Amino acid sequence: MARRLLPRLLVCMLLLAGASAWAQPAPARNPDDPDAAWRRMTPEQKIEAWKRLPPEQRQAIRQKMTPEQREAIRQRMQERRENGEAPGRRLSPEERRQLRDQIYESNRARPPRAGKNAR
């Protein structure tokens, strides 16, 4: 039951959030295949749908998952970490310095714009 609820919930959240990245036509209503829309989504779309859920809804979904489903997700995440696909890679101090320098230079090169302080 929880497996059938999760895809429907995520699809509804995507539609409500106005996911413009989801450029596929709406899935046909087929009561025999409630997971069709979920399977058509790319992994990126699934991740975005999950991120848009409030923490309370995410927790409710996690609680309804079977231990096997949780273990499968944990293993996928572990494999991604081992392959160097860790989410939220942090910049090294050198990379941060370079980024700061690039921002500074682009702001210096930009012409001043007329705003409320320009008189």
Buried (B, 14 or more C-beta within 10 A) or exposed (E): EBEEEBBEBBBEBBEEEEBEEBEEEEBEEEEEEBBBBBEEBEEEBBEBBBEBBEEEBEEBBEEEBEEEBEEEEEEEEEEEEEEEEEEEEEEEEEEEEEEEEEEEEEEEEEEEEEEEEEE
